[in-house]
Amino acid sequence: MTRAGGALLVVGDVVTDVVARHRTPLAPATDTAAEIRTLPGGAGANAACWAVRSGWDEVRLLGRVGTDAADWHERALRRAGVRPLLVPDADAATATVIALVDGSSERTFLTDSGAALRLSSADWSARLLDGVARLHLSGYLFFAAPSRETARRALRDAREAGVPVSVDPASAGFLAELGADRFLTAAEGAGTLLPNADEARSLTGCGEPEAAAAELSRRFPLVVVTLGAAGALVAEGGTVIARVTAPPVRPVDSTGAGDAFTGAFLAARLMGADPVRAAEAGCRAGAEAVTTIGGRPPEGPGFR
C-alpha cells in the first residue's frame, strides 16, 4: 500500500552479514562445527525490507557501501522491493558483521563498520525528502562523526519539512562507548525512539525497562521499547501506556528481530495505525524474523 506522496525513507547501514550458527559452545584454540551463511543485512537495510514485507510499497534506502559488494547489495534490495540510493565508496569496504548464533538462538556480533559510517553530508540532500512521508534514521549512524553529522542534518531538514522522524539506537555496546548524553543530544528532535531494553537502560541508567521507557518518553514524544519474546512497551509523556505481547514461536536466529519490528512498526504507522497497533504489527514481524536465518524477510509476499 502506498498513498500519494507517502514514501518511507530510511537512512542507515547496509551490511554484509556472515551468520555462523553453532549448536555447541565455542571451543577456544580449535574447531567448532557451525552452519555459516553470507547474507545481505544491516539494521537500516533490514528495516527497509521489513517495511515492504509489511505492506508499504514505497520504501527508499540511503546508505554507503564499498564498491566490493555494491552491486550485490543493490540487487538484493531491489529484489526485496526497496529502492536503493546507495553511495559507492572506493576507499572502504562494505560494512561486515559476523553474527555468532548459539543453540538458544542468541547472537553475538563482531562488527566492522567499513563504509557504512562514512556516510557524509555530501551524500545527503534535502531533495531526498521529496515525496517522503516519514524518515527513519538507523542509530549506527550516530556512532561516528561524519555519519552523525549527516544524520543530524537529515533530522533537521525533515523537521523543517514537517516530515516525522524516528530513530533506532541500534547498539547498547556502541551507546556505552559514545555516551548516553551525546546520543540523546544528537537524536534530539526525533518524534519516535525505538530502543530495545538494553539500549533503553543504557540511555537512562534505569534498571527496569518500564522505568526506562517512561523516562525516555519525557524527552521523545513516543518511545517503544522492544523486549524480545516478551513483546514491547509503548510510552508517551512520561508514562507507559501499553504492554504488547509477542506471538510465541520457536526461535532459530534472533539476528534482525529488532529491525523487523522497526520496519513493520513504521509501515503500520504509515498505514494509519496508532502506536499500540503499530507495536503489535512490529511484534508479529519480530516473531517471524526469529524463525529464519539472517536479518531479512524470507522471499515471498511483498517481494518482487
Secondary structure, 3 states (H helix, E strand, C coil): CCCCCCEEEEECCCEEEEEEECCCCCCCCCCCCCEEEEEEECHHHHHHHHHHHCCCCCEEEEEEEECCCHHHHHHHHHHCCCEEEEEEECCCCCEEEEEEECCCCCEEEEEECHHHHHCCHHHCCHHHHCCEEEEEEEHHHHHCHHHHHHHHHHHHHHHHHCCCEEEECCCHHHHHHHCHHHHHHHCCCCCEECCEHHHHHHHHCCCCHHHHHHHHCCCCCEEEEECHHHCEEEEECCEEEEEECCCCCCCCCCCCHHHHHHHHHHHHHHCCCCHHHHHHHHHHHHHHHCCCCCCCCCCCCCCC
